[in-house]
């Protein structure tokens, strides 16, 4: 895997530069309005979290079986519930707290502590899921105050600047094969982010959640076909617990939102 061959921060830098290059025409078309903001600290926080989150994302995928890394990434929704209650003061009742605790138990099952040698990459993956939750919450806060082009422009600029120096210091000239994989990362990473944003603008989160969990099936298939990996029973059991609990939370939140709209 390319994450084993090239420095992780180099991958983060290339991913950030690619997103900036893709967004540049839209930023130029919007003109100075794309960068006009009165919420720069929130943009800076979101951009910094993105740099850290991308590093954790690439590291965990490079050092864990794909199915395990993807399963733990779904714990982001569990951390969103906890952070929303502790930081934003949202009221979270016992059903969602119970589902959150059950989901975290599923994360522990995937990590299978005490069974075989523990890999630090599991801790990095959990940290990445927590960072992803923080990114989601800051994005929600910005979405009510800024236009999408402003949010995406600042993400691209801050992540590029944040990874520029370490990325260049760690730079290793890629081989042709590695360059091809870097191109895939640079193109499909921002494209996937854009499609996800469009999907959530067009449909409800509860309807899209089952589609998001299809990533786990893709990860299992890709892990088997490309890396000859098959998830063990701990990954299968833990993934099932995580998916069930996060799907319940998503559906419960949608139900509560519909009740609020109806009242």
GUVO-726313 format. One record per residue (C-alpha): residue number from 1; residue in one letter; x, y, z. Coordinates in nm, 4 decimals, padded with zeros to 6 digits, always signed. Example, Ala and Ser with C-alpha at 12.3 -4.5 7.8 and 13.67 -1.06 7.14 Angstrom:
residues 2
node num: 1, residu: a, xx: +01.2300, yy: -00.4500, zz: +00.7800
node num: 2, residu: s, xx: +01.3670, yy: -00.1060, zz: +00.7140
This chain:
residues 263
node num: 1, residu: x, xx: +00.0000, yy: +00.0000, zz: +00.0000
node num: 2, residu: x, xx: +00.1237, yy: +00.3478, zz: -00.0840
node num: 3, residu: x, xx: +00.0960, yy: +00.4573, zz: +00.2795
node num: 4, residu: x, xx: +00.3699, yy: +00.2063, zz: +00.3635
node num: 5, residu: x, xx: +00.5952, yy: +00.3390, zz: +00.0887
node num: 6, residu: x, xx: +00.5636, yy: +00.7181, zz: +00.1078
node num: 7, residu: x, xx: +00.5456, yy: +00.9483, zz: +00.4134
node num: 8, residu: x, xx: +00.1886, yy: +00.9939, zz: +00.5355
node num: 9, residu: x, xx: +00.2276, yy: +01.3719, zz: +00.5526
node num: 10, residu: x, xx: +00.3215, yy: +01.3689, zz: +00.1831
node num: 11, residu: x, xx: -00.0112, yy: +01.2027, zz: +00.1065
node num: 12, residu: x, xx: -00.1924, yy: +01.4645, zz: +00.3161
node num: 13, residu: x, xx: -00.0110, yy: +01.7435, zz: +00.1294
node num: 14, residu: x, xx: -00.0920, yy: +01.6017, zz: -00.2139
node num: 15, residu: x, xx: -00.4551, yy: +01.5462, zz: -00.1171
node num: 16, residu: x, xx: -00.4792, yy: +01.9073, zz: +00.0027
node num: 17, residu: x, xx: -00.3093, yy: +02.0553, zz: -00.3036
node num: 18, residu: x, xx: -00.5366, yy: +01.8539, zz: -00.5318
node num: 19, residu: x, xx: -00.8470, yy: +01.9835, zz: -00.3544
node num: 20, residu: x, xx: -00.7172, yy: +02.3406, zz: -00.3789
node num: 21, residu: x, xx: -00.6489, yy: +02.2988, zz: -00.7516
node num: 22, residu: x, xx: -00.9973, yy: +02.1584, zz: -00.8137
node num: 23, residu: x, xx: -01.1622, yy: +02.4390, zz: -00.6172
node num: 24, residu: x, xx: -00.9530, yy: +02.7214, zz: -00.7639
node num: 25, residu: x, xx: -01.1779, yy: +02.7887, zz: -01.0678
node num: 26, residu: x, xx: -01.4848, yy: +02.8141, zz: -00.8418
node num: 27, residu: x, xx: -01.3031, yy: +03.0447, zz: -00.6009
node num: 28, residu: x, xx: -01.1884, yy: +03.2684, zz: -00.8857
node num: 29, residu: x, xx: -01.5410, yy: +03.2801, zz: -01.0236
node num: 30, residu: x, xx: -01.6795, yy: +03.3819, zz: -00.6841
node num: 31, residu: x, xx: -01.4105, yy: +03.6475, zz: -00.6450
node num: 32, residu: x, xx: -01.3341, yy: +03.8095, zz: -00.3104
node num: 33, residu: x, xx: -01.6669, yy: +03.6856, zz: -00.1707
node num: 34, residu: x, xx: -01.5209, yy: +03.3353, zz: -00.1495
node num: 35, residu: x, xx: -01.2725, yy: +03.4491, zz: +00.1156
node num: 36, residu: x, xx: -01.4761, yy: +03.7182, zz: +00.2911
node num: 37, residu: x, xx: -01.5594, yy: +03.5906, zz: +00.6373
node num: 38, residu: x, xx: -01.6166, yy: +03.7017, zz: +00.9922
node num: 39, residu: x, xx: -01.5640, yy: +03.3498, zz: +01.1265
node num: 40, residu: x, xx: -01.1986, yy: +03.2874, zz: +01.0455
node num: 41, residu: x, xx: -01.1167, yy: +03.1230, zz: +01.3842
node num: 42, residu: x, xx: -01.3820, yy: +02.8599, zz: +01.3157
node num: 43, residu: x, xx: -01.2433, yy: +02.8051, zz: +00.9651
node num: 44, residu: x, xx: -00.8918, yy: +02.7738, zz: +01.1091
node num: 45, residu: x, xx: -01.0121, yy: +02.5191, zz: +01.3659
node num: 46, residu: x, xx: -01.1892, yy: +02.3159, zz: +01.1007
node num: 47, residu: x, xx: -00.8853, yy: +02.3288, zz: +00.8708
node num: 48, residu: x, xx: -00.6471, yy: +02.2225, zz: +01.1467
node num: 49, residu: x, xx: -00.8729, yy: +01.9357, zz: +01.2429
node num: 50, residu: x, xx: -00.8844, yy: +01.8288, zz: +00.8785
node num: 51, residu: x, xx: -00.5040, yy: +01.8092, zz: +00.8548
node num: 52, residu: x, xx: -00.4926, yy: +01.5928, zz: +01.1681
node num: 53, residu: x, xx: -00.7893, yy: +01.3859, zz: +01.0532
node num: 54, residu: x, xx: -00.6386, yy: +01.3189, zz: +00.7105
node num: 55, residu: x, xx: -00.3124, yy: +01.2088, zz: +00.8718
node num: 56, residu: x, xx: -00.4974, yy: +00.9678, zz: +01.1018
node num: 57, residu: x, xx: -00.7095, yy: +00.8458, zz: +00.8102
node num: 58, residu: x, xx: -00.4137, yy: +00.7650, zz: +00.5848
node num: 59, residu: x, xx: -00.2105, yy: +00.6155, zz: +00.8698
node num: 60, residu: x, xx: -00.4869, yy: +00.3812, zz: +00.9847
node num: 61, residu: x, xx: -00.5629, yy: +00.2651, zz: +00.6305
node num: 62, residu: x, xx: -00.1930, yy: +00.2032, zz: +00.5685
node num: 63, residu: x, xx: -00.1414, yy: -00.0041, zz: +00.8846
node num: 64, residu: x, xx: -00.4727, yy: -00.1836, zz: +00.9404
node num: 65, residu: x, xx: -00.6820, yy: -00.4236, zz: +00.7345
node num: 66, residu: x, xx: -00.9238, yy: -00.2160, zz: +00.5286
node num: 67, residu: x, xx: -01.2333, yy: -00.3660, zz: +00.6904
node num: 68, residu: x, xx: -01.1034, yy: -00.2799, zz: +01.0389
node num: 69, residu: x, xx: -01.0120, yy: +00.0772, zz: +00.9435
node num: 70, residu: x, xx: -01.3499, yy: +00.1415, zz: +00.7803
node num: 71, residu: x, xx: -01.5406, yy: -00.0180, zz: +01.0698
node num: 72, residu: x, xx: -01.3720, yy: +00.2074, zz: +01.3242
node num: 73, residu: x, xx: -01.4300, yy: +00.5141, zz: +01.1036
node num: 74, residu: x, xx: -01.8058, yy: +00.4673, zz: +01.1523
node num: 75, residu: x, xx: -01.7507, yy: +00.5440, zz: +01.5226
node num: 76, residu: x, xx: -01.7461, yy: +00.9094, zz: +01.4147
node num: 77, residu: x, xx: -02.1246, yy: +00.9191, zz: +01.4657
node num: 78, residu: x, xx: -02.0797, yy: +00.7903, zz: +01.8213
node num: 79, residu: x, xx: -01.8344, yy: +01.0682, zz: +01.9034
node num: 80, residu: x, xx: -02.0692, yy: +01.3244, zz: +01.7466
node num: 81, residu: x, xx: -02.3349, yy: +01.2330, zz: +02.0029
node num: 82, residu: x, xx: -02.0884, yy: +01.2591, zz: +02.2916
node num: 83, residu: x, xx: -01.9302, yy: +01.5860, zz: +02.1726
node num: 84, residu: x, xx: -02.2674, yy: +01.7446, zz: +02.0988
node num: 85, residu: x, xx: -02.3762, yy: +01.6734, zz: +02.4554
node num: 86, residu: x, xx: -02.0526, yy: +01.7708, zz: +02.6291
node num: 87, residu: x, xx: -01.9432, yy: +02.0676, zz: +02.4157
node num: 88, residu: x, xx: -02.2622, yy: +02.2044, zz: +02.2591
node num: 89, residu: x, xx: -02.4939, yy: +02.1241, zz: +02.5469
node num: 90, residu: x, xx: -02.7367, yy: +01.9225, zz: +02.3321
node num: 91, residu: x, xx: -02.9879, yy: +01.7137, zz: +02.5209
node num: 92, residu: x, xx: -02.9069, yy: +01.3464, zz: +02.4573
node num: 93, residu: x, xx: -03.1482, yy: +01.1043, zz: +02.6172
node num: 94, residu: x, xx: -03.0837, yy: +00.7545, zz: +02.7415
node num: 95, residu: x, xx: -03.1625, yy: +00.5735, zz: +02.4147
node num: 96, residu: x, xx: -02.8893, yy: +00.7497, zz: +02.2187
node num: 97, residu: x, xx: -02.6447, yy: +00.7287, zz: +02.5101
node num: 98, residu: x, xx: -02.7077, yy: +00.3542, zz: +02.5293
node num: 99, residu: x, xx: -02.6560, yy: +00.3137, zz: +02.1538
node num: 100, residu: x, xx: -02.3355, yy: +00.5187, zz: +02.1788
node num: 101, residu: x, xx: -02.1939, yy: +00.3015, zz: +02.4563
node num: 102, residu: x, xx: -02.2880, yy: -00.0156, zz: +02.2685
node num: 103, residu: x, xx: -02.1198, yy: +00.1198, zz: +01.9559
node num: 104, residu: x, xx: -01.8015, yy: +00.1992, zz: +02.1494
node num: 105, residu: x, xx: -01.8085, yy: -00.1588, zz: +02.2749
node num: 106, residu: x, xx: -01.8074, yy: -00.2627, zz: +01.9091
node num: 107, residu: x, xx: -01.4944, yy: -00.0518, zz: +01.8559
node num: 108, residu: x, xx: -01.3277, yy: -00.2383, zz: +02.1422
node num: 109, residu: x, xx: -01.4244, yy: -00.5705, zz: +01.9825
node num: 110, residu: x, xx: -01.2627, yy: -00.4657, zz: +01.6519
node num: 111, residu: x, xx: -00.9464, yy: -00.3633, zz: +01.8399
node num: 112, residu: x, xx: -00.9571, yy: -00.6967, zz: +02.0324
node num: 113, residu: x, xx: -00.7268, yy: -00.5880, zz: +02.3183
node num: 114, residu: x, xx: -00.5416, yy: -00.8714, zz: +02.4869
node num: 115, residu: x, xx: -00.5786, yy: -01.0978, zz: +02.1831
node num: 116, residu: x, xx: -00.2554, yy: -01.1006, zz: +01.9866
node num: 117, residu: x, xx: -00.0252, yy: -00.8021, zz: +01.9458
node num: 118, residu: x, xx: -00.1957, yy: -00.4640, zz: +01.9742
node num: 119, residu: x, xx: -00.1256, yy: -00.2235, zz: +01.6885
node num: 120, residu: x, xx: -00.1021, yy: +00.1510, zz: +01.7680
node num: 121, residu: x, xx: -00.2849, yy: +00.2044, zz: +01.4388
node num: 122, residu: x, xx: -00.6092, yy: +00.1056, zz: +01.6144
node num: 123, residu: x, xx: -00.5656, yy: +00.3968, zz: +01.8557
node num: 124, residu: x, xx: -00.4894, yy: +00.6271, zz: +01.5611
node num: 125, residu: x, xx: -00.8058, yy: +00.5075, zz: +01.3851
node num: 126, residu: x, xx: -01.0185, yy: +00.5821, zz: +01.6939
node num: 127, residu: x, xx: -00.8529, yy: +00.9231, zz: +01.7243
node num: 128, residu: x, xx: -00.9308, yy: +00.9817, zz: +01.3558
node num: 129, residu: x, xx: -01.2970, yy: +00.8951, zz: +01.4147
node num: 130, residu: x, xx: -01.3097, yy: +01.1411, zz: +01.7056
node num: 131, residu: x, xx: -01.1435, yy: +01.4070, zz: +01.4901
node num: 132, residu: x, xx: -01.3969, yy: +01.3373, zz: +01.2152
node num: 133, residu: x, xx: -01.6759, yy: +01.4005, zz: +01.4652
node num: 134, residu: x, xx: -01.5220, yy: +01.7349, zz: +01.5610
node num: 135, residu: x, xx: -01.4910, yy: +01.8232, zz: +01.1916
node num: 136, residu: x, xx: -01.8581, yy: +01.7408, zz: +01.1368
node num: 137, residu: x, xx: -01.9682, yy: +01.9612, zz: +01.4256
node num: 138, residu: x, xx: -01.7549, yy: +02.2575, zz: +01.3149
node num: 139, residu: x, xx: -01.8883, yy: +02.2141, zz: +00.9613
node num: 140, residu: x, xx: -02.2447, yy: +02.2231, zz: +01.0936
node num: 141, residu: x, xx: -02.1638, yy: +02.5447, zz: +01.2800
node num: 142, residu: x, xx: -02.0114, yy: +02.7020, zz: +00.9691
node num: 143, residu: x, xx: -02.2908, yy: +02.5838, zz: +00.7387
node num: 144, residu: x, xx: -02.5398, yy: +02.8113, zz: +00.9150
node num: 145, residu: x, xx: -02.3126, yy: +03.1145, zz: +00.8731
node num: 146, residu: x, xx: -02.1105, yy: +03.0735, zz: +00.5542
node num: 147, residu: x, xx: -02.1668, yy: +02.9745, zz: +00.1911
node num: 148, residu: x, xx: -02.0422, yy: +02.6294, zz: +00.0817
node num: 149, residu: x, xx: -01.7767, yy: +02.7830, zz: -00.1459
node num: 150, residu: x, xx: -01.6323, yy: +02.9728, zz: +00.1512
node num: 151, residu: x, xx: -01.6186, yy: +02.6614, zz: +00.3686
node num: 152, residu: x, xx: -01.4529, yy: +02.4478, zz: +00.1026
node num: 153, residu: x, xx: -01.2125, yy: +02.7246, zz: -00.0011
node num: 154, residu: x, xx: -01.0836, yy: +02.7727, zz: +00.3513
node num: 155, residu: x, xx: -01.0542, yy: +02.3971, zz: +00.4035
node num: 156, residu: x, xx: -00.8385, yy: +02.3653, zz: +00.0916
node num: 157, residu: x, xx: -00.6217, yy: +02.6684, zz: +00.1721
node num: 158, residu: x, xx: -00.5639, yy: +02.5873, zz: +00.5398
node num: 159, residu: x, xx: -00.4940, yy: +02.2172, zz: +00.4845
node num: 160, residu: x, xx: -00.2491, yy: +02.3006, zz: +00.2055
node num: 161, residu: x, xx: -00.0654, yy: +02.5569, zz: +00.4185
node num: 162, residu: x, xx: -00.0767, yy: +02.3285, zz: +00.7214
node num: 163, residu: x, xx: +00.0836, yy: +02.0372, zz: +00.5373
node num: 164, residu: x, xx: +00.3123, yy: +02.2384, zz: +00.3068
node num: 165, residu: x, xx: +00.6351, yy: +02.2541, zz: +00.5096
node num: 166, residu: x, xx: +00.6268, yy: +01.9030, zz: +00.6628
node num: 167, residu: x, xx: +00.5084, yy: +01.7597, zz: +00.3313
node num: 168, residu: x, xx: +00.7998, yy: +01.9118, zz: +00.1393
node num: 169, residu: x, xx: +01.0544, yy: +01.8226, zz: +00.4096
node num: 170, residu: x, xx: +00.9419, yy: +01.4586, zz: +00.4018
node num: 171, residu: x, xx: +00.9052, yy: +01.4497, zz: +00.0231
node num: 172, residu: x, xx: +01.0123, yy: +01.1358, zz: -00.1597
node num: 173, residu: x, xx: +01.0023, yy: +01.1231, zz: -00.5381
node num: 174, residu: x, xx: +00.7326, yy: +00.8698, zz: -00.6275
node num: 175, residu: x, xx: +00.7775, yy: +00.5895, zz: -00.8749
node num: 176, residu: x, xx: +00.5433, yy: +00.5804, zz: -01.1752
node num: 177, residu: x, xx: +00.3159, yy: +00.3337, zz: -00.9946
node num: 178, residu: x, xx: +00.3135, yy: +00.5462, zz: -00.6809
node num: 179, residu: x, xx: +00.2438, yy: +00.8559, zz: -00.8907
node num: 180, residu: x, xx: -00.0624, yy: +00.6802, zz: -01.0337
node num: 181, residu: x, xx: -00.1930, yy: +00.6051, zz: -00.6838
node num: 182, residu: x, xx: -00.1259, yy: +00.9660, zz: -00.5811
node num: 183, residu: x, xx: -00.3319, yy: +01.0795, zz: -00.8798
node num: 184, residu: x, xx: -00.6159, yy: +00.8529, zz: -00.7650
node num: 185, residu: x, xx: -00.5974, yy: +01.0027, zz: -00.4142
node num: 186, residu: x, xx: -00.5839, yy: +01.3567, zz: -00.5509
node num: 187, residu: x, xx: -00.8833, yy: +01.3146, zz: -00.7809
node num: 188, residu: x, xx: -01.1151, yy: +01.0767, zz: -00.5987
node num: 189, residu: x, xx: -01.0651, yy: +01.2245, zz: -00.2502
node num: 190, residu: x, xx: -01.2086, yy: +01.5700, zz: -00.3315
node num: 191, residu: x, xx: -01.4609, yy: +01.4148, zz: -00.5730
node num: 192, residu: x, xx: -01.5915, yy: +01.1870, zz: -00.2994
node num: 193, residu: x, xx: -01.6195, yy: +01.4793, zz: -00.0586
node num: 194, residu: x, xx: -01.8125, yy: +01.6832, zz: -00.3156
node num: 195, residu: x, xx: -02.0522, yy: +01.3971, zz: -00.3943
node num: 196, residu: x, xx: -02.1136, yy: +01.3383, zz: -00.0240
node num: 197, residu: x, xx: -02.1985, yy: +01.7050, zz: +00.0277
node num: 198, residu: x, xx: -02.4337, yy: +01.7001, zz: -00.2717
node num: 199, residu: x, xx: -02.5992, yy: +01.3812, zz: -00.1461
node num: 200, residu: x, xx: -02.6668, yy: +01.5271, zz: +00.1973
node num: 201, residu: x, xx: -02.8030, yy: +01.8459, zz: +00.0405
node num: 202, residu: x, xx: -03.0494, yy: +01.6432, zz: -00.1691
node num: 203, residu: x, xx: -03.1516, yy: +01.3705, zz: +00.0731
node num: 204, residu: x, xx: -03.2087, yy: +01.3087, zz: +00.4423
node num: 205, residu: x, xx: -02.9281, yy: +01.1651, zz: +00.6529
node num: 206, residu: x, xx: -03.1478, yy: +00.8735, zz: +00.7619
node num: 207, residu: x, xx: -03.2061, yy: +00.7719, zz: +00.3993
node num: 208, residu: x, xx: -02.8390, yy: +00.8022, zz: +00.3077
node num: 209, residu: x, xx: -02.6986, yy: +00.6221, zz: +00.6111
node num: 210, residu: x, xx: -02.7491, yy: +00.2681, zz: +00.4723
node num: 211, residu: x, xx: -02.5720, yy: +00.3755, zz: +00.1527
node num: 212, residu: x, xx: -02.2783, yy: +00.5066, zz: +00.3568
node num: 213, residu: x, xx: -02.2446, yy: +00.1699, zz: +00.5280
node num: 214, residu: x, xx: -02.1965, yy: +00.0112, zz: +00.1864
node num: 215, residu: x, xx: -01.8390, yy: +00.1434, zz: +00.2214
node num: 216, residu: x, xx: -01.7770, yy: -00.1502, zz: +00.4519
node num: 217, residu: x, xx: -01.8720, yy: -00.3972, zz: +00.1790
node num: 218, residu: x, xx: -01.6490, yy: -00.2140, zz: -00.0679
node num: 219, residu: x, xx: -01.3643, yy: -00.2218, zz: +00.1843
node num: 220, residu: x, xx: -01.3993, yy: -00.5964, zz: +00.2364
node num: 221, residu: x, xx: -01.4075, yy: -00.6557, zz: -00.1398
node num: 222, residu: x, xx: -01.1111, yy: -00.4266, zz: -00.2081
node num: 223, residu: x, xx: -00.9132, yy: -00.5740, zz: +00.0802
node num: 224, residu: x, xx: -00.9664, yy: -00.9235, zz: -00.0545
node num: 225, residu: x, xx: -00.9125, yy: -00.8499, zz: -00.4243
node num: 226, residu: x, xx: -00.6150, yy: -00.6139, zz: -00.3883
node num: 227, residu: x, xx: -00.4453, yy: -00.7178, zz: -00.0635
node num: 228, residu: x, xx: -00.5779, yy: -01.0721, zz: -00.0074
node num: 229, residu: x, xx: -00.7284, yy: -00.9632, zz: +00.3277
node num: 230, residu: x, xx: -01.0291, yy: -01.1220, zz: +00.4906
node num: 231, residu: x, xx: -01.1853, yy: -00.9765, zz: +00.8077
node num: 232, residu: x, xx: -01.1582, yy: -01.2019, zz: +01.1131
node num: 233, residu: x, xx: -01.4479, yy: -01.2814, zz: +01.3433
node num: 234, residu: x, xx: -01.3650, yy: -00.9931, zz: +01.5786
node num: 235, residu: x, xx: -01.3820, yy: -00.7401, zz: +01.2945
node num: 236, residu: x, xx: -01.7085, yy: -00.8863, zz: +01.1667
node num: 237, residu: x, xx: -01.8671, yy: -00.8863, zz: +01.5131
node num: 238, residu: x, xx: -01.7392, yy: -00.5412, zz: +01.6057
node num: 239, residu: x, xx: -01.8401, yy: -00.3931, zz: +01.2704
node num: 240, residu: x, xx: -02.1906, yy: -00.5328, zz: +01.3109
node num: 241, residu: x, xx: -02.2239, yy: -00.3722, zz: +01.6545
node num: 242, residu: x, xx: -02.0895, yy: -00.0357, zz: +01.5324
node num: 243, residu: x, xx: -02.3109, yy: -00.0281, zz: +01.2240
node num: 244, residu: x, xx: -02.6234, yy: -00.1267, zz: +01.4187
node num: 245, residu: x, xx: -02.5678, yy: +00.1347, zz: +01.6899
node num: 246, residu: x, xx: -02.4765, yy: +00.4217, zz: +01.4557
node num: 247, residu: x, xx: -02.7669, yy: +00.3392, zz: +01.2249
node num: 248, residu: x, xx: -03.0020, yy: +00.3445, zz: +01.5236
node num: 249, residu: x, xx: -02.8645, yy: +00.6850, zz: +01.6288
node num: 250, residu: x, xx: -02.9114, yy: +00.8219, zz: +01.2752
node num: 251, residu: x, xx: -03.2694, yy: +00.6969, zz: +01.2515
node num: 252, residu: x, xx: -03.3499, yy: +00.8186, zz: +01.6037
node num: 253, residu: x, xx: -03.2169, yy: +01.1671, zz: +01.5272
node num: 254, residu: x, xx: -03.4229, yy: +01.1779, zz: +01.2069
node num: 255, residu: x, xx: -03.7324, yy: +01.0748, zz: +01.4014
node num: 256, residu: x, xx: -03.6766, yy: +01.3486, zz: +01.6593
node num: 257, residu: x, xx: -03.6178, yy: +01.6061, zz: +01.3845
node num: 258, residu: x, xx: -03.9478, yy: +01.5129, zz: +01.2167
node num: 259, residu: x, xx: -04.1291, yy: +01.5488, zz: +01.5494
node num: 260, residu: x, xx: -03.9811, yy: +01.8939, zz: +01.6008
node num: 261, residu: x, xx: -04.0832, yy: +02.0023, zz: +01.2519
node num: 262, residu: x, xx: -04.4342, yy: +01.8723, zz: +01.3119
node num: 263, residu: x, xx: -04.4762, yy: +02.0471, zz: +01.6465
